[in-house]
Amino acid sequence: MIRLRPEQRETYLRLHATVWPSVEKTLREANFRNYTIFLHDDLLFGYYEYVGDDYEADLRLIAADPQTQEWWKLTDPCQESIAEPGSGDWWAPMREIWHLADEA
């Protein structure tokens, strides 16, 4: 979860209406699936499923991608981190408190 800066709302929404195909390709190559960002008031909630076996390596793959770095230069100013100071996180992780599992 992260805060959307109100003055950057339209910019952020416009960018995400047409996410760059190269950014989406990198996310897929890094084993991210069903990635969704939800908006409620000024809070963004991200959900994705990770299907790889080395999460940290795949995060490094994303961070090393030049097109993703350019994308972040546009999107990061639209966001205000609410992560725990000193955690190293940009988006604040959310703690799962309940999950409806498939029937056994």
C-alpha distances in whole Angstrom, upper triangle without the diagonal:
4,7,10,13,15,18,17,15,18,18,15,16,19,18,16,19,21,19,22,23,24,20,20,23,21,18,21,23,20,20,17,18,16,13,12,9,9,10,10,12,10,7,5,5,6,9,12,15,17,21,22,24,22,19,19,22,20,17,20,22,19,19,23,23,24,23,19,20,21,18,16,19,18,14,13,15,13,10,10,8,8,8,12,14,16,14,14,10,9,5,5,6,7,11,13,15,17,18,21,23,25,29,31
4,7,10,12,15,13,13,16,16,13,14,18,16,15,18,20,18,21,23,23,20,20,23,22,19,22,24,22,22,19,20,19,15,14,10,11,10,11,11,9,6,5,7,9,12,15,18,20,23,24,26,24,21,21,23,21,18,21,22,19,18,22,22,23,22,18,18,19,17,14,16,16,12,10,12,10,7,6,5,6,8,11,13,16,14,14,10,8,5,6,9,10,14,16,19,21,22,25,27,29,33,35
4,6,9,12,11,10,14,14,12,13,17,16,15,18,21,19,22,25,25,21,22,25,24,22,25,27,25,25,22,23,21,18,16,12,12,9,10,9,6,5,6,9,11,15,18,22,23,27,28,30,28,24,24,27,25,21,24,25,22,21,24,24,25,23,20,20,20,18,15,16,15,12,11,11,9,6,5,6,7,10,13,15,17,16,16,13,10,9,10,13,13,17,19,21,23,24,27,29,32,35,37
4,6,9,7,7,10,10,8,10,13,13,13,16,18,17,20,23,23,20,21,24,24,22,25,27,25,26,23,23,21,18,15,12,11,9,10,9,5,6,6,10,12,16,19,22,24,28,29,31,29,26,26,28,25,22,24,25,22,21,24,24,24,22,19,19,19,16,14,15,13,10,10,9,6,5,6,9,10,13,17,18,20,20,19,16,12,11,13,16,16,20,22,24,26,26,29,31,33,37,39
4,6,5,6,10,10,9,11,14,14,15,17,19,19,21,25,25,22,23,27,26,24,27,30,28,29,26,26,25,21,19,15,15,12,12,10,7,9,10,14,16,20,22,26,27,31,32,34,32,29,28,30,28,25,26,27,24,23,26,25,25,23,21,20,19,17,15,15,13,11,10,8,5,6,6,10,12,15,18,18,21,21,20,18,14,14,15,19,19,23,25,27,29,30,32,35,37,40,43
4,5,5,8,10,10,11,14,15,16,17,20,20,23,26,27,24,25,29,28,27,30,32,31,31,28,28,26,23,20,16,15,12,12,9,7,10,12,15,18,21,24,28,30,33,35,37,35,32,31,33,31,28,30,31,27,26,29,28,28,25,23,23,22,19,18,18,15,13,13,11,8,9,10,13,15,18,21,22,25,24,24,21,18,17,18,21,22,25,27,29,30,31,33,36,38,41,44
4,6,8,9,10,12,13,14,16,18,20,20,22,26,27,24,26,29,29,27,31,33,32,33,30,30,28,25,22,19,18,15,15,13,10,13,15,18,20,24,27,30,32,35,36,39,37,33,33,34,32,29,30,31,27,26,29,28,27,25,23,22,21,19,17,16,14,13,13,10,8,10,12,15,17,20,23,23,26,26,25,23,19,19,21,24,25,28,30,32,34,35,37,39,41,44,47
4,6,5,6,9,10,11,12,14,16,16,19,22,23,20,22,25,25,24,27,29,28,29,26,27,25,22,19,16,16,13,15,13,10,13,13,16,18,21,24,27,29,32,33,35,34,30,30,31,29,26,27,28,24,23,26,24,23,21,19,19,17,15,14,13,10,9,10,8,5,8,10,14,16,19,23,23,25,25,23,21,17,17,19,22,23,27,29,31,32,33,35,37,39,42,45
4,5,5,6,9,10,11,12,15,15,18,22,23,20,21,25,25,23,26,29,28,28,25,25,23,20,17,14,13,10,12,10,8,11,11,14,16,19,22,26,27,31,32,35,33,30,30,31,29,26,28,28,24,24,27,25,24,22,20,20,19,16,15,15,12,10,12,11,7,9,12,15,17,20,23,24,26,26,24,21,18,17,19,21,22,26,27,29,30,30,32,34,36,40,42
4,5,5,6,9,10,10,13,14,17,20,22,20,21,24,25,24,26,29,28,29,26,26,24,21,18,15,15,12,14,13,12,14,14,17,18,21,23,27,29,32,33,36,35,32,32,33,30,27,29,29,25,25,27,26,25,22,20,21,19,16,16,16,12,11,14,12,9,12,15,18,20,23,27,27,30,29,27,24,21,20,22,24,25,29,30,32,33,33,34,36,38,41,44
4,6,5,6,9,10,11,12,14,18,19,17,19,22,22,21,24,27,26,27,24,25,23,20,18,15,16,14,16,15,13,15,14,17,18,21,23,26,28,31,32,34,33,30,30,30,28,25,26,26,22,22,24,22,21,18,17,17,15,12,13,12,9,8,11,10,8,11,14,17,20,22,26,26,28,27,25,23,19,19,21,24,25,29,30,33,34,33,35,37,38,42,44
4,5,5,6,9,10,10,13,16,18,15,16,20,20,19,21,24,23,24,21,21,20,16,14,11,12,11,14,14,11,12,11,14,14,17,19,22,24,27,28,31,30,26,26,27,25,22,24,24,20,20,22,20,20,17,15,16,14,11,11,12,8,6,9,9,6,9,12,15,17,19,23,24,26,25,23,20,16,15,18,20,21,25,26,29,30,30,32,33,35,38,41
4,5,5,6,9,10,13,16,18,16,16,20,21,19,21,24,24,25,21,21,19,16,13,11,11,10,13,13,12,13,11,14,14,17,19,22,24,27,29,32,31,28,28,29,26,24,26,25,22,22,25,22,22,19,17,19,17,13,14,15,12,10,13,13,10,12,15,17,20,22,25,27,29,27,25,22,19,17,20,22,22,26,26,29,29,29,30,32,33,37,39
4,5,5,7,9,12,15,17,15,16,19,20,20,22,24,25,25,22,22,20,18,16,14,14,13,16,17,15,16,15,17,17,20,21,24,26,29,30,33,32,29,30,30,27,25,27,26,22,22,24,22,21,18,17,18,16,13,14,15,11,10,14,14,11,14,18,20,23,25,28,29,31,30,28,25,21,20,23,25,26,29,30,32,33,32,33,35,36,39,42
4,6,6,6,9,12,14,12,13,16,17,16,19,21,21,22,20,20,19,16,14,12,14,14,17,18,16,17,14,16,16,18,19,22,23,26,27,30,29,26,26,27,23,22,23,22,18,19,21,18,17,14,13,14,12,9,11,12,8,8,12,12,10,13,17,19,21,23,27,27,29,27,25,22,19,18,21,23,24,28,29,31,32,31,33,34,35,38,41
4,5,5,9,11,13,11,11,15,16,14,17,19,19,20,17,17,15,12,11,9,11,12,15,16,15,15,12,14,13,15,16,19,21,23,25,28,27,24,25,25,22,20,22,21,17,19,21,18,18,15,13,15,14,10,12,14,11,9,13,14,12,13,17,18,21,22,26,27,28,26,24,21,18,17,20,21,22,25,26,29,29,28,29,30,31,35,37
4,6,10,12,15,13,13,16,18,17,18,21,22,22,19,18,16,14,12,11,13,13,17,18,17,17,15,16,16,17,18,21,23,25,27,30,30,27,28,28,25,23,25,24,20,22,24,21,21,17,16,19,17,13,15,17,14,13,16,17,15,16,20,22,24,25,29,31,32,30,28,25,22,20,23,24,25,28,28,31,31,29,30,31,32,35,38
4,6,8,11,11,11,14,15,15,17,19,20,21,18,18,17,15,14,13,16,16,20,21,20,20,17,18,17,18,18,21,23,24,26,29,29,26,27,27,23,22,24,22,19,20,22,19,18,14,14,17,15,12,14,16,13,13,16,18,16,18,22,23,26,27,31,32,33,31,28,25,22,21,24,25,26,30,30,33,33,31,32,33,33,37,39
4,6,9,7,7,10,12,12,13,16,17,18,15,15,14,12,12,12,15,16,20,21,20,19,16,17,15,16,16,18,19,21,23,26,25,23,23,23,20,19,20,18,15,17,18,15,15,11,11,13,12,9,11,14,11,11,14,16,15,16,20,21,24,24,28,29,30,28,25,22,20,19,22,23,24,27,28,31,31,29,31,31,32,35,38
4,5,5,7,9,10,11,13,15,16,17,16,16,16,14,15,15,18,20,23,25,23,22,19,20,18,19,18,20,20,22,22,26,25,23,23,22,19,18,19,17,14,15,16,13,12,9,9,12,10,8,11,13,12,12,15,17,17,18,22,23,26,26,30,30,31,29,26,23,21,20,24,25,26,30,30,33,34,32,33,33,34,37,39
4,5,5,6,9,10,11,12,14,15,14,15,15,14,15,16,20,22,25,27,26,25,21,21,19,19,17,19,19,20,21,24,23,22,23,21,18,18,19,16,14,16,16,13,13,10,10,14,13,11,14,16,15,15,18,21,20,21,25,25,28,28,31,32,32,30,27,25,23,22,26,26,27,30,30,34,34,32,33,32,32,36,38
4,5,5,6,9,10,10,12,14,14,15,16,15,17,18,21,23,27,29,27,26,22,22,19,20,18,19,19,19,19,22,21,20,20,19,16,16,16,13,11,13,13,9,10,7,8,11,11,10,13,15,15,15,18,20,20,21,25,25,28,27,30,31,31,29,26,24,22,22,25,25,27,30,31,34,34,33,34,33,34,37,39
4,5,5,6,9,10,11,13,12,13,14,12,14,15,18,20,24,26,24,22,19,19,16,16,15,17,16,18,18,21,19,17,18,17,14,13,14,12,9,11,12,8,9,6,5,9,10,8,10,13,13,12,14,18,17,18,21,21,24,24,27,28,27,25,22,20,18,18,21,22,24,27,27,31,31,30,31,31,32,35,37
4,5,5,6,9,10,11,9,10,11,10,12,13,17,19,23,25,24,22,18,18,15,15,13,14,14,15,16,19,19,17,18,17,14,14,15,13,10,13,14,11,13,10,9,13,13,11,13,16,15,14,17,20,19,19,23,22,25,24,28,29,29,26,24,21,19,18,22,21,23,26,26,29,29,27,28,28,28,32,34
4,5,5,6,9,10,10,11,13,12,15,17,20,23,27,29,28,26,22,21,18,17,15,15,14,15,15,18,18,17,18,16,13,14,15,12,10,13,14,10,12,10,10,14,14,13,15,18,18,17,20,23,22,23,26,25,28,27,30,31,31,28,25,23,22,21,24,24,25,28,28,31,31,29,30,29,29,33,34
4,5,5,6,9,9,11,14,12,15,17,21,23,27,29,27,25,21,20,17,17,14,15,13,14,13,16,15,14,15,13,10,10,11,8,6,10,10,7,10,9,8,11,13,12,13,16,17,16,18,21,21,21,24,23,26,24,27,28,27,25,22,20,19,19,22,22,24,26,27,30,31,29,30,29,30,33,35
4,5,5,7,5,8,10,9,12,14,18,20,24,26,25,22,18,17,14,13,10,11,10,11,11,14,14,12,13,12,9,9,11,9,7,10,12,10,13,11,9,13,14,12,13,17,17,16,17,21,20,20,22,21,23,22,25,26,26,23,20,18,17,16,19,18,20,23,23,27,27,25,26,26,26,30,31
4,5,5,5,7,10,10,13,16,19,22,26,29,27,25,21,19,16,14,11,11,10,10,10,14,14,13,15,14,10,12,14,11,10,14,14,13,16,14,13,16,18,16,17,20,21,19,21,24,24,23,26,25,26,25,28,30,29,26,24,21,21,19,22,21,22,24,24,28,27,25,26,25,25,29,30
4,5,7,10,13,13,17,19,23,26,29,32,30,27,24,22,18,17,14,13,11,10,10,12,12,12,14,12,8,11,12,9,9,12,13,11,14,14,13,16,18,17,18,21,22,21,22,26,25,25,27,26,28,26,29,30,29,26,24,22,21,21,24,22,24,26,26,30,30,27,29,27,27,31,31
4,6,9,13,12,15,18,21,24,27,30,28,25,22,20,16,15,12,11,8,9,7,10,9,8,10,8,5,7,9,7,7,10,11,11,14,14,12,15,17,16,17,20,21,20,20,24,24,23,25,23,25,23,25,27,26,23,20,18,18,18,20,19,21,23,23,27,27,25,27,26,26,30,30
4,6,10,11,14,17,20,24,27,30,28,25,22,19,16,14,10,8,6,5,5,9,9,9,11,11,7,10,12,10,10,14,15,14,18,17,15,18,21,19,19,23,23,21,22,26,26,24,26,24,26,24,26,28,27,24,22,20,20,19,21,19,20,22,21,25,25,22,24,22,23,26,27
4,7,7,11,13,17,20,23,26,25,22,18,16,12,10,6,6,5,6,8,11,12,10,12,12,9,10,13,12,10,14,16,15,18,17,14,17,19,17,17,21,21,19,20,23,23,21,23,22,23,21,24,26,26,22,21,18,18,16,18,16,18,19,19,22,22,20,22,21,21,25,26
4,5,9,12,15,19,22,25,25,22,18,16,12,9,6,5,6,7,10,14,15,13,16,16,13,14,17,15,14,17,19,18,21,19,17,20,22,19,19,23,23,20,22,25,24,23,25,23,24,23,26,28,28,25,23,21,20,18,20,18,18,20,19,22,21,19,20,19,19,22,24
4,6,10,12,16,19,23,22,20,16,13,10,8,5,6,9,10,13,17,18,16,19,19,16,16,20,18,16,19,22,20,23,20,18,21,22,19,20,23,22,20,21,25,23,22,24,23,24,23,26,28,29,26,24,21,20,18,19,17,17,19,18,21,19,17,18,17,17,21,23
4,7,10,14,17,20,19,17,13,11,7,6,4,7,9,12,14,17,18,15,17,18,15,14,18,17,14,17,19,18,20,18,15,18,19,16,16,20,19,16,18,21,19,18,20,19,20,20,23,25,26,23,21,18,17,14,16,15,15,18,17,20,20,18,19,19,20,24,26
4,6,10,13,16,16,14,10,8,6,5,6,10,12,15,18,21,21,18,20,21,18,17,20,20,17,19,22,20,22,20,17,19,20,17,17,20,18,15,17,20,17,16,19,18,19,19,23,25,26,23,22,18,17,14,15,15,15,17,16,19,19,17,19,20,21,24,27
4,7,10,13,13,10,6,6,4,6,9,12,15,18,20,23,23,19,21,22,19,18,21,21,17,19,22,21,22,20,17,19,19,15,15,18,16,13,14,17,14,13,15,15,16,17,20,23,24,22,21,17,15,12,13,14,13,17,17,19,20,19,20,22,23,27,29
4,7,10,10,8,6,5,6,8,11,15,18,21,23,26,26,22,24,26,23,21,24,24,21,22,25,24,25,23,20,22,22,18,18,21,18,15,16,18,15,14,16,16,16,17,21,23,25,23,22,19,16,13,14,14,13,16,16,18,19,18,20,22,23,27,29
4,6,7,6,5,6,9,12,15,18,21,24,27,29,29,25,26,28,26,23,26,27,23,24,27,26,27,24,21,23,23,19,18,20,18,15,16,17,13,12,14,15,15,17,21,23,25,23,23,19,17,14,15,16,15,18,18,20,21,21,22,25,26,30,33
4,6,5,6,8,11,14,17,21,24,27,29,32,31,28,29,31,28,26,29,30,26,27,30,29,30,28,25,26,26,22,21,23,21,17,18,19,15,14,15,15,15,17,20,23,26,24,24,21,18,15,15,16,15,18,18,19,20,21,22,25,27,30,33
4,6,8,11,14,17,21,24,27,30,32,35,34,30,31,33,31,28,31,32,28,28,32,31,31,29,26,27,26,23,22,23,21,18,18,18,14,13,14,15,15,18,21,23,26,25,25,22,19,16,17,18,17,20,21,22,23,24,26,29,31,34,37
4,7,10,13,17,20,24,26,29,31,33,32,28,29,31,29,26,28,29,26,25,29,28,28,26,24,24,24,21,19,20,18,15,15,14,11,10,10,12,12,15,18,20,23,22,22,19,16,14,14,17,16,19,21,22,24,25,27,30,32,35,38
4,7,10,13,17,20,22,26,28,30,29,25,25,28,26,23,26,27,23,23,27,26,27,25,22,23,23,20,18,20,18,14,14,15,11,9,10,10,10,12,16,18,21,19,19,16,13,11,11,13,12,16,17,19,20,21,24,26,29,32,35
4,7,10,13,17,19,23,24,27,26,22,23,25,22,20,23,23,20,20,24,23,24,22,19,20,20,17,15,18,16,12,13,14,11,9,10,10,11,13,16,18,21,19,18,15,12,9,10,12,12,15,16,19,20,20,23,25,27,30,33
4,7,10,14,16,20,22,24,23,20,21,23,21,18,22,22,19,20,24,23,25,23,19,21,22,18,17,20,18,15,15,17,14,12,13,12,12,13,16,19,21,18,18,14,13,9,9,10,9,12,13,15,16,17,19,21,23,27,29
4,7,10,13,16,18,20,20,16,18,20,17,15,19,19,16,17,21,20,22,20,17,19,20,17,15,19,18,14,14,17,15,13,14,13,13,14,17,19,21,18,17,13,12,9,10,9,9,13,13,16,17,16,19,20,22,26,28
4,7,10,13,16,18,18,15,17,19,16,15,19,19,16,18,22,21,23,22,18,20,22,19,18,21,21,17,18,21,19,17,18,16,17,16,19,22,23,20,19,15,15,11,12,10,10,12,12,15,15,14,16,17,18,22,24
4,6,10,12,15,15,12,15,17,14,13,17,17,14,17,20,19,22,20,17,20,21,18,18,22,21,18,19,22,20,19,20,19,19,18,21,24,24,21,20,16,16,13,14,12,12,14,13,17,17,15,17,17,18,22,23
4,6,9,12,13,11,14,16,13,13,17,17,15,18,21,20,23,22,19,22,24,21,21,24,24,21,22,25,24,22,24,22,22,21,23,26,26,22,21,18,18,16,17,14,14,15,14,17,17,14,16,15,16,20,21
4,6,9,10,8,11,12,10,11,14,14,13,16,18,18,22,21,18,21,23,21,20,24,25,22,22,26,25,23,24,22,23,21,23,25,25,21,20,17,18,16,17,15,16,16,16,19,19,17,19,17,18,22,22
4,7,9,9,13,13,10,13,16,15,15,18,20,19,23,22,20,23,25,23,23,27,27,25,25,29,28,27,28,26,27,24,26,29,28,24,23,21,22,20,21,18,19,20,18,22,21,19,20,18,18,21,22
4,6,7,10,10,8,11,13,12,13,16,17,18,22,21,19,22,25,23,23,26,27,25,26,29,29,27,29,26,27,25,26,28,27,24,22,20,22,20,22,19,21,21,20,24,24,21,23,21,21,25,25
4,6,9,9,9,12,13,13,15,17,18,19,23,24,21,23,27,25,25,28,30,28,27,31,31,29,30,27,28,25,26,28,26,23,22,21,22,22,22,20,21,21,21,24,24,22,24,22,23,26,25
4,6,5,6,9,10,11,13,14,16,17,21,22,19,21,24,23,22,26,28,26,25,29,29,27,28,25,26,23,24,26,24,20,19,18,20,20,21,18,21,21,21,25,25,24,26,24,26,29,28
4,6,5,6,9,10,11,12,14,16,19,20,17,19,22,21,20,23,25,22,22,25,26,23,24,21,22,19,21,22,21,17,16,15,16,16,17,15,17,18,19,22,23,22,24,23,25,28,28
4,5,5,6,9,10,11,12,15,18,19,16,17,21,20,19,22,24,22,21,24,25,23,23,20,22,19,19,20,18,15,13,13,15,16,17,15,18,19,21,24,25,25,27,26,28,31,31
4,5,5,6,9,10,10,13,16,18,16,16,20,20,19,22,24,23,22,25,26,25,25,23,25,22,23,24,21,19,16,16,18,18,20,19,22,23,24,27,28,27,30,29,30,33,33
4,5,5,6,9,10,11,15,16,13,15,18,17,17,20,22,20,20,24,24,23,24,22,24,21,23,24,22,19,17,16,17,17,19,18,20,22,22,26,27,26,28,27,28,31,31
4,5,5,6,9,10,14,14,11,12,16,15,14,17,19,17,17,20,21,19,20,18,20,18,19,20,19,16,13,12,13,13,16,15,18,20,21,25,26,25,28,27,29,32,33
4,5,5,6,9,12,14,11,12,15,16,14,17,19,18,17,21,22,21,22,20,22,20,21,21,19,17,14,14,15,16,18,18,21,23,25,28,30,29,32,31,32,36,36
4,6,5,6,10,12,10,11,14,15,14,17,19,19,18,22,23,22,24,22,24,22,24,25,23,21,17,17,17,18,21,20,23,25,26,30,31,30,32,31,32,36,36
4,5,5,9,9,7,9,12,11,11,14,16,15,15,19,19,19,21,19,22,20,22,23,22,19,16,15,14,15,18,18,21,24,25,28,29,28,30,30,31,35,36
4,6,8,10,7,7,10,11,9,12,15,14,13,17,18,17,19,18,20,19,21,21,19,17,14,13,13,14,17,18,21,24,26,29,31,30,33,32,34,37,38
4,6,9,8,7,11,12,12,14,16,16,16,19,21,21,22,21,24,22,24,24,22,21,17,17,16,18,21,22,25,28,29,33,34,33,36,35,36,40,41
4,6,5,6,9,10,11,13,15,15,16,19,20,20,23,22,25,24,26,26,25,23,19,19,18,19,22,23,26,29,30,34,35,33,35,35,36,40,41
4,5,5,6,9,10,11,13,14,15,18,19,20,23,22,26,25,27,27,26,25,21,20,19,20,24,25,28,31,32,36,37,36,38,38,39,43,44
4,5,5,6,9,10,11,12,14,17,18,19,22,22,25,25,28,28,27,26,22,21,19,20,23,25,27,30,32,35,36,35,37,37,37,41,43
4,5,5,6,9,10,10,11,14,15,16,19,19,22,21,24,24,24,22,19,17,15,16,20,21,24,27,28,32,33,31,34,34,35,38,40
4,5,5,6,9,10,10,13,15,15,18,18,21,20,23,23,22,21,17,16,14,16,20,21,24,27,29,33,34,34,36,36,37,41,42
4,5,5,7,9,10,12,14,15,18,19,22,23,25,25,25,24,20,19,16,18,22,24,26,30,31,35,36,35,38,38,39,43,45
4,5,5,6,8,11,12,13,16,17,20,21,24,24,24,23,20,18,15,16,20,21,24,27,29,32,33,32,34,35,36,40,42
4,5,5,5,8,10,10,13,14,17,17,20,20,20,19,16,14,11,13,17,19,21,25,27,30,31,31,34,34,36,40,41
4,6,6,7,10,11,14,15,19,19,22,21,22,21,18,17,14,15,19,21,24,28,30,33,35,35,37,38,39,43,45
4,6,7,8,10,13,15,19,20,23,23,24,23,20,18,15,16,19,22,24,28,30,33,34,34,36,37,39,42,44
4,6,5,7,10,12,16,17,20,20,21,20,18,16,12,12,16,18,21,24,26,29,30,30,33,34,35,39,41
4,5,5,8,9,13,14,17,17,18,17,15,13,9,11,14,17,19,23,25,28,30,30,33,34,36,40,42
4,5,8,10,14,16,19,18,19,19,17,15,12,13,16,19,22,25,28,30,32,33,35,37,39,43,45
4,7,10,13,15,19,19,21,20,18,16,12,13,15,18,20,24,26,29,30,31,33,35,37,40,43
4,6,9,12,15,15,17,17,15,13,9,9,12,15,17,20,23,25,27,28,31,32,35,38,40
4,6,9,12,12,15,15,14,12,8,9,10,14,16,19,22,24,27,28,31,33,35,39,41
4,6,9,9,12,11,10,8,5,6,7,11,13,16,19,22,25,26,29,31,33,37,39
4,7,8,11,11,11,9,8,7,6,10,11,14,17,19,22,24,27,29,32,36,37
4,6,8,7,8,6,6,6,4,7,10,12,16,18,21,23,26,28,31,34,36
4,6,5,8,8,9,9,7,9,11,13,17,19,22,24,28,29,33,36,37
4,6,8,8,10,11,10,13,15,17,21,23,26,28,32,33,36,39,40
4,6,8,10,13,12,14,16,18,22,24,27,29,33,34,37,40,41
4,5,9,10,9,10,13,15,18,21,24,26,29,30,33,36,37
4,7,9,10,11,15,17,20,23,26,27,30,31,34,37,38
4,6,6,8,12,14,17,20,23,24,27,28,31,34,35
4,6,9,12,16,18,22,24,25,28,29,32,35,37
4,6,9,13,15,18,21,21,24,26,28,32,33
4,6,10,13,15,18,19,23,24,27,31,32
4,7,9,13,15,16,20,21,24,27,29
4,6,9,12,13,17,18,22,25,26
4,6,9,11,15,17,20,23,24
4,6,7,11,13,16,19,21
4,7,11,13,17,19,20
4,7,9,13,15,17
4,6,10,12,14
4,7,9,11
4,6,8
4,6
4
